Amino acid sequence: MNILLRKGFSKKNGIILLPIEILFIIPSMELLVKNNHLFAKGEKLQCAIGLNGLTDNKQEGDLSTPIGTFHFDKIYYRADRLSNMKFIIDSAIISKNDGWCDDQKSDLYNQHIQFPFQESAEHLYRDDHIYDIICVLNYNTSPVIPGRGSAIFLHIAKPGFTGTEGCLAIEKKPL
């Protein structure tokens, strides 16, 4: 950590330190985000963060990416777009009825849901490709605090690495 601090990495200047317990076939690694680049395994990858940057006070709908230490809880992917996917953490295929609740008043806030669903929720089965694979970060999951942000994922970036609604996004190939 001292080496990283000497190189300018710190929580104060907007770093996300993500000790990832598993990233696909890699049993243990750290991901760092600095200046819209993700650093992993000695590689520097361009990434997108929330449209409003980074925050240590995440609120639902603030378009900011939370700062903190997280791990992946689960991976969801589109089997119709990605073939022969095998992971060493819990994973599931995204179906047309899959969603993620973002309704702060719901008992299912910040959790996977199935449509039809009466409350507000984001669709995981999308026409664009950004959710072809999503890695769910354990942000605001234990306990879930209504209003502190939901659906914080690592997913595929939009063309041009435009800002996200609070997630991290990188190119499809490294995912």
Buried (B, 14 or more C-beta within 10 A) or exposed (E): EEEBEEEEBEEEEBBBBBEBBBBBEEEEEBBBBBEEEBBBEEEEBEBBBBBEBBBEEBBBEBBBBBBBEBBBBBBBBBEEEBEEBEBEBEBBEBBEEBBBBBBBEBEBBBBBBEBEBEBBBBBBBEEEBBBBBBBBBBBBBEEBEBBBBBBBBBBBBBEEBEBBBBBBBBEBEBB
